[in-house]
């Protein structure tokens, strides 16, 4: 059933409301409501199309002060990035997450707030916003307050997070600290897969297999795709060699958490084998530089040895200040710049695109999923102009996608994660995917596993009364 999501009621029985990631691959927000409590699983930002981003500015569908707890699957902003606004608007409960996720959120939420403030100032100064006084979605002060409410969850241990609701987490791969969340809700078990990593990811360890539940909420980012079997290092080497011969610049938009480390790992191995020229490499992402310490402190979660980890950060020059970043735009090639964000939604990479995107000697390497409506998705679709800071920028550089470098499981890998379950769910809700991807995975779950599966609507409320077959 569907409710007006501005008035989601307290339930007489346990319900699940899809407040995000139900018709898109971003904005992960799932509200579990019981007669005694409300628990929000993930609290993410919507990204991509303007109609989706507008949801970030809308009032939250329930009063934030009525939510007892938030449980996070991981730290990426489409899963955690709305927390500062939720706290500002009245949420006073605890935010439960793995220690790795908490460590990353301490970096990422402050960085997100800083970028939002900078964007608002830039828009005001240069007049490219339609608003007379553009305001950030939230401030650094809001982000700092939200961090005070975090409480760590230990993997594999059940903890009461609200009246009648207990939580347990299992590793999901994907990025450091990423977990699948299991909630026991009035005797029913609900599993939220979170973003699942790949079993053979070069950086992160494989996800813990699905343990079974009454209800499964499963991601479908790559629900209609299979990752190519082509070696990503081979593709990357070819791009670097071709661009270096032209004295060009290789721009690699990369998520500061996870993807930057993966790109550096591949470049390290290529350099060690002598398969690419020894051109200067710059990591222009203060957040990625800060994250390095977190990866080192949580070595058990990734596959790198201490020697590999040390080597990773020796091949690149970190760029910390704004002035250093501006100088890169004057330097010219050959060189490689790795900079956030991975979908070209913001950050320093946009300034590098302004400087180098129009030159056909240069290359732009897309290394992960590009959500609809983002600049990365438009490039992937063949568009060759991008609107950046209120101006149309020509893109004549080579645009290359290395899909096999994604940290998301593809459709077959998601199904293989589900298969070992000793307990078949009554219903699988397929979320966190574009409509075509979500529906394709739904169909495969039904046909290959024989499990009941459906794609929920944004704002839909479903009962968790599994014993009555209504889930």
TORMIKE-404683 format. One record per residue (C-alpha): x, z negated, y negated. Coordinates in nm, 4 decimals, always signed. Example, Ala and Ser with C-alpha at 12.3 -4.5 7.8 and 13.67 -1.06 7.14 Angstrom:
2
(rec (+1.2300; -0.7800; +0.4500))
(rec (+1.3670; -0.7140; +0.1060))
REM end
This chain:
471
(rec (+0.0000; +0.0000; +0.0000))
(rec (+0.1035; +0.0633; -0.3601))
(rec (+0.0844; -0.1867; -0.6453))
(rec (+0.1366; -0.1587; -1.0179))
(rec (+0.4984; -0.2712; -1.0123))
(rec (+0.4667; -0.4548; -1.3419))
(rec (+0.2359; -0.7038; -1.1696))
(rec (+0.3721; -0.7584; -0.8188))
(rec (+0.1773; -1.0653; -0.7022))
(rec (+0.2883; -1.3650; -0.5045))
(rec (+0.1861; -1.2981; -0.1463))
(rec (-0.0371; -1.4877; +0.0946))
(rec (+0.1910; -1.3494; +0.3652))
(rec (+0.5493; -1.2249; +0.3536))
(rec (+0.5882; -0.8836; +0.1898))
(rec (+0.8652; -0.6431; +0.0995))
(rec (+0.8509; -0.4499; -0.2300))
(rec (+1.0710; -0.1465; -0.2955))
(rec (+1.1747; -0.1854; -0.6586))
(rec (+1.4581; +0.0665; -0.6361))
(rec (+1.6433; +0.3130; -0.4128))
(rec (+1.3082; +0.4309; -0.2775))
(rec (+1.3033; +0.7796; -0.4287))
(rec (+1.6675; +0.8011; -0.5296))
(rec (+2.0144; +0.7057; -0.4145))
(rec (+2.0672; +0.4446; -0.6859))
(rec (+1.9044; +0.1295; -0.8236))
(rec (+1.9030; -0.0696; -0.5015))
(rec (+1.6459; -0.3536; -0.5433))
(rec (+1.4312; -0.4986; -0.2634))
(rec (+1.1991; -0.7932; -0.3287))
(rec (+1.0992; -1.0194; -0.0400))
(rec (+0.7995; -1.2343; -0.1365))
(rec (+0.6545; -1.5234; +0.0643))
(rec (+0.3872; -1.7777; -0.0277))
(rec (+0.6717; -2.0131; -0.1224))
(rec (+0.9512; -1.7990; -0.2641))
(rec (+1.0917; -1.4701; -0.3925))
(rec (+1.4297; -1.3305; -0.2846))
(rec (+1.5787; -1.0134; -0.4307))
(rec (+1.8194; -0.8191; -0.2093))
(rec (+2.0503; -0.6223; -0.4403))
(rec (+2.0052; -0.5913; -0.8147))
(rec (+2.1428; -0.2500; -0.9006))
(rec (+2.1469; -0.0057; -1.1884))
(rec (+1.9663; +0.3256; -1.1723))
(rec (+2.1972; +0.6213; -1.2353))
(rec (+2.1595; +0.9963; -1.2689))
(rec (+1.8461; +1.1586; -1.4092))
(rec (+1.7181; +1.0223; -1.7397))
(rec (+1.3807; +0.9316; -1.5894))
(rec (+1.5673; +0.7051; -1.3461))
(rec (+1.8025; +0.5572; -1.6051))
(rec (+1.4986; +0.4696; -1.8162))
(rec (+1.4007; +0.2196; -1.5453))
(rec (+1.7028; +0.0107; -1.6454))
(rec (+1.5438; -0.0434; -1.9872))
(rec (+1.1954; -0.1208; -1.8576))
(rec (+1.0893; -0.4844; -1.8094))
(rec (+1.1727; -0.6060; -1.4611))
(rec (+0.8617; -0.5695; -1.2381))
(rec (+0.8365; -0.9459; -1.1812))
(rec (+0.9354; -1.2268; -1.4142))
(rec (+1.3089; -1.2851; -1.3479))
(rec (+1.2473; -1.6602; -1.3713))
(rec (+1.0114; -1.6391; -1.0722))
(rec (+1.2889; -1.5144; -0.8407))
(rec (+1.4486; -1.7935; -0.6374))
(rec (+1.7644; -1.6137; -0.5215))
(rec (+1.9488; -1.2819; -0.5152))
(rec (+2.1500; -1.1670; -0.2138))
(rec (+2.3961; -0.8794; -0.2659))
(rec (+2.5118; -0.6291; -0.0068))
(rec (+2.8163; -0.5271; -0.2149))
(rec (+2.9611; -0.4943; -0.5622))
(rec (+2.9027; -0.1304; -0.6591))
(rec (+2.6979; -0.1163; -0.9783))
(rec (+2.4022; +0.0610; -0.8187))
(rec (+2.3678; -0.2584; -0.6107))
(rec (+2.4848; -0.5324; -0.8518))
(rec (+2.4953; -0.3878; -1.2026))
(rec (+2.1576; -0.5108; -1.3297))
(rec (+2.2391; -0.8785; -1.2664))
(rec (+2.3515; -0.9555; -1.6235))
(rec (+2.0162; -0.8331; -1.7568))
(rec (+1.8231; -1.0288; -1.4919))
(rec (+2.0054; -1.3498; -1.5882))
(rec (+1.9647; -1.2819; -1.9606))
(rec (+1.5902; -1.2407; -1.9075))
(rec (+1.5422; -1.5683; -1.7228))
(rec (+1.6739; -1.5617; -1.3666))
(rec (+1.8233; -1.9053; -1.2959))
(rec (+1.8695; -1.9007; -0.9181))
(rec (+2.1811; -1.8466; -0.7109))
(rec (+2.3402; -1.5093; -0.6372))
(rec (+2.4623; -1.5078; -0.2768))
(rec (+2.7347; -1.2642; -0.1681))
(rec (+3.0530; -1.2386; +0.0359))
(rec (+3.3725; -1.3700; -0.1199))
(rec (+3.5046; -1.0139; -0.1526))
(rec (+3.1910; -0.9028; -0.3349))
(rec (+3.2096; -1.1995; -0.5713))
(rec (+3.5743; -1.1237; -0.6502))
(rec (+3.4906; -0.7601; -0.7265))
(rec (+3.1812; -0.8478; -0.9305))
(rec (+3.3957; -1.0699; -1.1530))
(rec (+3.5822; -0.7534; -1.2474))
(rec (+3.3093; -0.4911; -1.2297))
(rec (+3.0261; -0.6632; -1.4174))
(rec (+3.2501; -0.7525; -1.7106))
(rec (+3.3895; -0.3994; -1.7138))
(rec (+3.0381; -0.2520; -1.7010))
(rec (+2.9290; -0.4667; -1.9950))
(rec (+3.2392; -0.3710; -2.1931))
(rec (+3.1736; +0.0004; -2.1345))
(rec (+2.8080; -0.0376; -2.2335))
(rec (+2.9098; -0.2091; -2.5581))
(rec (+3.1727; +0.0571; -2.6274))
(rec (+2.9254; +0.3380; -2.5620))
(rec (+2.6721; +0.1840; -2.8003))
(rec (+2.9380; +0.1446; -3.0714))
(rec (+3.0613; +0.5010; -3.0198))
(rec (+2.7067; +0.6409; -3.0334))
(rec (+2.6355; +0.4483; -3.3522))
(rec (+2.9603; +0.5538; -3.5188))
(rec (+2.9326; +0.9240; -3.4328))
(rec (+2.5548; +0.9555; -3.4512))
(rec (+2.4930; +1.1146; -3.1125))
(rec (+2.2204; +0.8713; -3.0082))
(rec (+1.8563; +0.9354; -3.0984))
(rec (+1.8268; +0.5614; -3.1698))
(rec (+1.9097; +0.4410; -3.5203))
(rec (+2.0860; +0.1323; -3.3862))
(rec (+2.1861; +0.1943; -3.0234))
(rec (+2.2099; -0.1261; -2.8202))
(rec (+2.3888; -0.1856; -2.4892))
(rec (+2.1754; -0.2618; -2.1853))
(rec (+2.3590; -0.5953; -2.1748))
(rec (+2.6661; -0.7564; -2.3243))
(rec (+2.9924; -0.9054; -2.1999))
(rec (+2.8437; -1.2474; -2.2742))
(rec (+2.5454; -1.1672; -2.0484))
(rec (+2.7802; -1.0577; -1.7692))
(rec (+2.9925; -1.3712; -1.8000))
(rec (+2.6810; -1.5904; -1.7727))
(rec (+2.5649; -1.4097; -1.4595))
(rec (+2.8973; -1.4776; -1.2872))
(rec (+2.8357; -1.8526; -1.3136))
(rec (+2.5473; -1.8215; -1.0660))
(rec (+2.7387; -1.6732; -0.7718))
(rec (+2.7650; -1.8625; -0.4410))
(rec (+2.9777; -1.7336; -0.1493))
(rec (+2.8292; -1.6537; +0.1911))
(rec (+3.0485; -1.6704; +0.5015))
(rec (+3.0134; -1.3811; +0.7434))
(rec (+2.8054; -1.4652; +1.0510))
(rec (+2.6703; -1.8011; +0.9228))
(rec (+2.2998; -1.8496; +0.8464))
(rec (+2.2280; -2.0137; +0.5109))
(rec (+1.8979; -2.1173; +0.3508))
(rec (+1.8762; -1.9186; +0.0261))
(rec (+1.5146; -2.0036; -0.0675))
(rec (+1.2207; -2.1921; +0.0843))
(rec (+1.1404; -2.0243; +0.4166))
(rec (+1.4203; -1.7667; +0.3847))
(rec (+1.7601; -1.7787; +0.5552))
(rec (+2.0370; -1.5189; +0.5128))
(rec (+2.3253; -1.3999; +0.7288))
(rec (+2.5733; -1.1184; +0.6582))
(rec (+2.7777; -0.8792; +0.8732))
(rec (+3.0551; -0.6365; +0.7618))
(rec (+2.9311; -0.2927; +0.6595))
(rec (+3.2637; -0.1207; +0.5935))
(rec (+3.2254; +0.1024; +0.2836))
(rec (+3.4218; -0.1122; +0.0337))
(rec (+3.5835; -0.4524; +0.0357))
(rec (+3.3229; -0.7275; +0.0753))
(rec (+3.0401; -0.4887; +0.1694))
(rec (+2.7884; -0.6442; +0.4068))
(rec (+2.4627; -0.5764; +0.5849))
(rec (+2.2161; -0.8549; +0.5029))
(rec (+1.9880; -1.0162; +0.7629))
(rec (+1.7019; -1.2297; +0.6325))
(rec (+1.4905; -1.4576; +0.8496))
(rec (+1.1582; -1.4711; +0.6658))
(rec (+0.8933; -1.7030; +0.8094))
(rec (+1.0004; -1.6159; +1.1627))
(rec (+1.0547; -1.2438; +1.1063))
(rec (+1.3930; -1.0807; +1.0814))
(rec (+1.4615; -0.8139; +0.8207))
(rec (+1.7907; -0.6260; +0.8036))
(rec (+1.9159; -0.4420; +0.4955))
(rec (+2.1971; -0.2092; +0.6022))
(rec (+2.3541; -0.1885; +0.2583))
(rec (+2.5888; +0.1059; +0.2163))
(rec (+2.7497; +0.1754; +0.5531))
(rec (+3.1109; +0.2822; +0.5807))
(rec (+3.2596; +0.5255; +0.8289))
(rec (+3.3926; +0.4172; +1.1692))
(rec (+3.7209; +0.6031; +1.1134))
(rec (+3.7660; +0.5385; +0.7417))
(rec (+4.1394; +0.5391; +0.6575))
(rec (+4.1049; +0.2327; +0.4341))
(rec (+3.8165; +0.0096; +0.5477))
(rec (+3.7388; -0.1274; +0.8914))
(rec (+3.4342; -0.0008; +1.0804))
(rec (+3.0876; -0.1503; +1.0155))
(rec (+2.9594; -0.4222; +1.2472))
(rec (+2.6879; -0.2630; +1.4689))
(rec (+2.3211; -0.3263; +1.3929))
(rec (+2.2119; -0.6445; +1.5713))
(rec (+1.8406; -0.5678; +1.5755))
(rec (+1.5523; -0.6916; +1.3593))
(rec (+1.1758; -0.6679; +1.3193))
(rec (+1.2242; -0.4495; +1.0114))
(rec (+1.5262; -0.2384; +0.9163))
(rec (+1.5882; -0.1035; +0.5660))
(rec (+1.8511; +0.1667; +0.6145))
(rec (+2.0504; +0.3683; +0.3636))
(rec (+2.0425; +0.7503; +0.3801))
(rec (+2.2958; +0.8691; +0.1226))
(rec (+2.4195; +1.1373; +0.3629))
(rec (+2.1008; +1.1442; +0.5700))
(rec (+2.0906; +1.5243; +0.5815))
(rec (+2.4627; +1.5925; +0.6118))
(rec (+2.7569; +1.5777; +0.8462))
(rec (+3.1010; +1.5159; +0.7016))
(rec (+3.3336; +1.8097; +0.7467))
(rec (+3.6003; +1.7728; +1.0102))
(rec (+3.8629; +1.9262; +0.7829))
(rec (+4.1461; +1.6835; +0.7084))
(rec (+4.0999; +1.5547; +0.3496))
(rec (+4.4779; +1.5298; +0.3105))
(rec (+4.5087; +1.8995; +0.3902))
(rec (+4.2510; +1.9842; +0.1238))
(rec (+4.4091; +1.7539; -0.1322))
(rec (+4.7576; +1.8921; -0.0637))
(rec (+4.6343; +2.2482; -0.1171))
(rec (+4.4742; +2.1579; -0.4508))
(rec (+4.7811; +1.9703; -0.5789))
(rec (+5.0220; +2.2500; -0.4789))
(rec (+4.8104; +2.5258; -0.6383))
(rec (+4.7572; +2.3323; -0.9602))
(rec (+5.1220; +2.2255; -0.9886))
(rec (+5.2346; +2.5899; -0.9564))
(rec (+5.0215; +2.6636; -1.2642))
(rec (+5.1680; +2.3609; -1.4470))
(rec (+4.8136; +2.2296; -1.4481))
(rec (+4.6508; +1.8877; -1.4406))
(rec (+4.4613; +1.7548; -1.1378))
(rec (+4.1745; +1.5337; -1.2564))
(rec (+4.0334; +1.3081; -0.9838))
(rec (+3.7207; +1.1153; -1.0886))
(rec (+3.7216; +0.8222; -0.8471))
(rec (+3.5268; +0.5009; -0.8123))
(rec (+3.7581; +0.2207; -0.9183))
(rec (+3.6728; +0.0218; -0.6054))
(rec (+3.7552; +0.1850; -0.2762))
(rec (+3.7929; +0.5509; -0.3685))
(rec (+4.0969; +0.5076; -0.5926))
(rec (+4.2782; +0.3270; -0.3105))
(rec (+4.1814; +0.5991; -0.0620))
(rec (+4.3051; +0.8770; -0.2911))
(rec (+4.6342; +0.6924; -0.3467))
(rec (+4.6710; +0.6418; +0.0281))
(rec (+4.6358; +1.0150; +0.0944))
(rec (+4.8761; +1.1030; -0.1880))
(rec (+5.1290; +0.8504; -0.0560))
(rec (+5.1226; +1.0044; +0.2901))
(rec (+5.1511; +1.3571; +0.1517))
(rec (+5.4506; +1.2617; -0.0627))
(rec (+5.6181; +1.0851; +0.2281))
(rec (+5.5832; +1.4011; +0.4396))
(rec (+5.7008; +1.6232; +0.1559))
(rec (+5.3776; +1.8232; +0.1551))
(rec (+5.3158; +1.8017; -0.2210))
(rec (+5.5538; +1.8203; -0.5172))
(rec (+5.6588; +1.4923; -0.6761))
(rec (+5.4549; +1.5295; -0.9952))
(rec (+5.3660; +1.2289; -1.2146))
(rec (+5.0578; +1.0377; -1.0945))
(rec (+4.8595; +0.8151; -1.3309))
(rec (+4.5855; +0.5654; -1.2475))
(rec (+4.3873; +0.5443; -1.5689))
(rec (+4.1417; +0.2722; -1.4781))
(rec (+4.2082; -0.0863; -1.5821))
(rec (+3.9432; -0.1963; -1.3333))
(rec (+4.1130; -0.0153; -1.0435))
(rec (+4.4400; -0.1837; -1.1375))
(rec (+4.2706; -0.5257; -1.1388))
(rec (+4.1042; -0.4557; -0.8045))
(rec (+4.4427; -0.4085; -0.6351))
(rec (+4.4952; -0.7838; -0.6310))
(rec (+4.1556; -0.8381; -0.4681))
(rec (+4.2423; -0.5965; -0.1877))
(rec (+4.5698; -0.7768; -0.1323))
(rec (+4.3934; -1.1150; -0.1070))
(rec (+4.1414; -0.9803; +0.1476))
(rec (+4.3816; -0.7966; +0.3755))
(rec (+4.1791; -0.8692; +0.6908))
(rec (+3.8984; -0.6413; +0.5690))
(rec (+4.1054; -0.3233; +0.5405))
(rec (+4.3452; -0.1289; +0.7591))
(rec (+4.6533; -0.1214; +0.5351))
(rec (+4.9705; -0.3060; +0.6234))
(rec (+5.1538; -0.4923; +0.3494))
(rec (+5.4176; -0.2177; +0.3370))
(rec (+5.1528; +0.0544; +0.3005))
(rec (+4.9751; -0.1451; +0.0334))
(rec (+5.2955; -0.1947; -0.1664))
(rec (+5.3860; +0.1730; -0.1392))
(rec (+5.0378; +0.2719; -0.2533))
(rec (+5.0878; +0.1333; -0.6012))
(rec (+5.4497; +0.2430; -0.6377))
(rec (+5.3719; +0.6145; -0.6501))
(rec (+5.1477; +0.5870; -0.9571))
(rec (+5.1881; +0.4728; -1.3162))
(rec (+4.9101; +0.2355; -1.4264))
(rec (+4.7501; +0.3163; -1.7618))
(rec (+4.6150; +0.0040; -1.9269))
(rec (+4.5690; +0.0552; -2.2997))
(rec (+4.3455; +0.2982; -2.4874))
(rec (+4.6518; +0.4370; -2.6684))
(rec (+4.8235; +0.5110; -2.3360))
(rec (+4.5076; +0.6857; -2.2197))
(rec (+4.4959; +0.9018; -2.5336))
(rec (+4.8598; +1.0026; -2.4873))
(rec (+4.7768; +1.1437; -2.1437))
(rec (+4.5487; +1.3938; -2.3153))
(rec (+4.8477; +1.5250; -2.5121))
(rec (+5.0958; +1.5313; -2.2240))
(rec (+4.9832; +1.8368; -2.0278))
(rec (+5.0744; +1.9256; -1.6716))
(rec (+5.1867; +1.9179; -1.4125))
(rec (+5.0395; +1.5767; -1.3359))
(rec (+4.7603; +1.3983; -1.1478))
(rec (+4.5158; +1.1660; -1.3246))
(rec (+4.2908; +0.9352; -1.1193))
(rec (+4.0257; +0.7757; -1.3368))
(rec (+3.6738; +0.6311; -1.3152))
(rec (+3.3899; +0.7029; -1.2877))
(rec (+3.3458; +0.8853; -0.9599))
(rec (+3.0265; +1.0669; -1.0668))
(rec (+3.1462; +1.1294; -1.4262))
(rec (+2.8810; +0.8974; -1.5687))
(rec (+3.1186; +0.7250; -1.8104))
(rec (+3.4656; +0.5814; -1.8573))
(rec (+3.8008; +0.7308; -1.9534))
(rec (+3.7643; +1.0322; -1.7239))
(rec (+3.5231; +1.1815; -1.9787))
(rec (+3.7961; +1.1929; -2.2440))
(rec (+4.0256; +1.3683; -1.9952))
(rec (+3.7518; +1.6216; -1.9212))
(rec (+3.7269; +1.6917; -2.2919))
(rec (+4.1010; +1.7495; -2.3071))
(rec (+4.1587; +1.9452; -1.9854))
(rec (+3.8263; +2.0755; -1.8548))
(rec (+3.8341; +2.4069; -2.0412))
(rec (+4.1784; +2.5149; -1.9125))
(rec (+4.1630; +2.7316; -1.5945))
(rec (+4.5084; +2.6077; -1.4906))
(rec (+4.3623; +2.2646; -1.4217))
(rec (+4.1566; +2.1283; -1.1305))
(rec (+3.8766; +1.8731; -1.0977))
(rec (+3.8494; +1.7072; -0.7567))
(rec (+3.5182; +1.5437; -0.6608))
(rec (+3.5795; +1.2927; -0.3824))
(rec (+3.2437; +1.1372; -0.3024))
(rec (+2.8667; +1.1557; -0.3284))
(rec (+2.7320; +1.2880; -0.6588))
(rec (+2.3852; +1.1514; -0.7366))
(rec (+2.1310; +1.3933; -0.8823))
(rec (+2.1369; +1.4100; -1.2606))
(rec (+2.5014; +1.3013; -1.2948))
(rec (+2.7699; +1.5236; -1.4447))
(rec (+2.9403; +1.5320; -1.1062))
(rec (+2.6256; +1.6700; -0.9416))
(rec (+2.5946; +1.9363; -1.2105))
(rec (+2.9532; +2.0477; -1.1553))
(rec (+2.8953; +2.0536; -0.7801))
(rec (+2.5895; +2.2742; -0.8364))
(rec (+2.7985; +2.5271; -1.0287))
(rec (+2.7271; +2.4361; -1.3905))
(rec (+3.0237; +2.4997; -1.6148))
(rec (+2.9329; +2.3150; -1.9313))
(rec (+2.8917; +1.9401; -1.9590))
(rec (+2.7482; +1.7373; -2.2442))
(rec (+2.9993; +1.4656; -2.3267))
(rec (+2.9643; +1.2304; -2.6228))
(rec (+2.6998; +1.4536; -2.7795))
(rec (+2.8949; +1.7817; -2.7464))
(rec (+2.8850; +2.0684; -2.4963))
(rec (+3.2223; +2.0999; -2.3221))
(rec (+3.3204; +2.4180; -2.1347))
(rec (+3.4546; +2.3643; -1.7831))
(rec (+3.6853; +2.6459; -1.6717))
(rec (+3.9022; +2.4318; -1.4453))
(rec (+3.8739; +2.4719; -1.0684))
(rec (+3.6082; +2.2373; -0.9284))
(rec (+3.6697; +2.1305; -0.5702))
(rec (+3.4745; +1.8817; -0.3561))
(rec (+3.6371; +1.6873; -0.0724))
(rec (+3.3275; +1.5517; +0.0975))
(rec (+3.5178; +1.4082; +0.3934))
(rec (+3.6774; +1.1538; +0.1605))
(rec (+3.3417; +0.9798; +0.1169))
(rec (+3.3192; +0.6110; +0.2030))
(rec (+2.9576; +0.6580; +0.3220))
(rec (+2.8594; +0.7125; +0.6833))
(rec (+2.7010; +1.0512; +0.7467))
(rec (+2.3680; +1.0907; +0.9295))
(rec (+2.5133; +1.0801; +1.2818))
(rec (+2.7272; +0.7774; +1.1944))
(rec (+2.4242; +0.5880; +1.0601))
(rec (+2.2357; +0.6637; +1.3819))
(rec (+2.5324; +0.5501; +1.5889))
(rec (+2.5371; +0.2246; +1.3899))
(rec (+2.1717; +0.1697; +1.4863))
(rec (+2.1942; +0.2617; +1.8567))
(rec (+2.3494; -0.0612; +1.9995))
(rec (+2.0602; -0.2782; +1.8762))
(rec (+1.9323; -0.5036; +2.1557))
(rec (+1.6110; -0.5428; +1.9586))
(rec (+1.4241; -0.2343; +1.8398))
(rec (+1.2662; -0.2717; +1.4939))
(rec (+0.8923; -0.2296; +1.4486))
(rec (+0.9661; -0.0095; +1.1483))
(rec (+1.2704; +0.1506; +0.9894))
(rec (+1.2337; +0.2052; +0.6141))
(rec (+1.4704; +0.4813; +0.5046))
(rec (+1.5905; +0.4284; +0.1479))
(rec (+1.8906; +0.4811; -0.0812))
(rec (+1.8918; +0.8602; -0.0524))
(rec (+1.7709; +1.1659; -0.2369))
(rec (+1.4266; +1.2709; -0.1028))
(rec (+1.5603; +1.5455; +0.1264))
(rec (+1.8280; +1.3177; +0.2717))
(rec (+1.5904; +1.0263; +0.3292))
(rec (+1.3305; +1.2419; +0.5016))
(rec (+1.5902; +1.4128; +0.7205))
(rec (+1.7200; +1.0774; +0.8429))
(rec (+1.3649; +0.9506; +0.8982))
(rec (+1.2998; +1.2461; +1.1262))
(rec (+1.6206; +1.1917; +1.3241))
(rec (+1.5466; +0.8206; +1.3715))
(rec (+1.2067; +0.9115; +1.5146))
(rec (+1.3229; +1.1997; +1.7346))
(rec (+1.6602; +1.0729; +1.8561))
(rec (+1.5978; +0.6985; +1.8791))
(rec (+1.2227; +0.6963; +1.9247))
(rec (+1.1846; +0.4320; +1.6529))
(rec (+0.8991; +0.4220; +1.4042))
(rec (+1.0383; +0.5322; +1.0691))
(rec (+0.9133; +0.6168; +0.7210))
(rec (+1.0316; +0.6716; +0.3655))
(rec (+0.8729; +0.4218; +0.1232))
(rec (+0.7593; +0.5005; -0.2302))
(rec (+0.9005; +0.3398; -0.5405))
(rec (+0.6966; +0.0268; -0.6078))
(rec (+0.5383; +0.0206; -0.2627))
(rec (+0.4564; -0.3205; -0.1135))
(rec (+0.4534; -0.3566; +0.2661))
(rec (+0.3635; -0.6630; +0.4742))
(rec (+0.6237; -0.8146; +0.7043))
(rec (+0.3663; -0.9211; +0.9642))
(rec (+0.5543; -0.7595; +1.2512))
(rec (+0.3708; -0.9487; +1.5216))
(rec (+0.0511; -0.7702; +1.4093))
(rec (+0.2230; -0.4315; +1.4093))
(rec (+0.1712; -0.3925; +1.0335))
(rec (+0.5337; -0.3728; +0.9214))
REM end
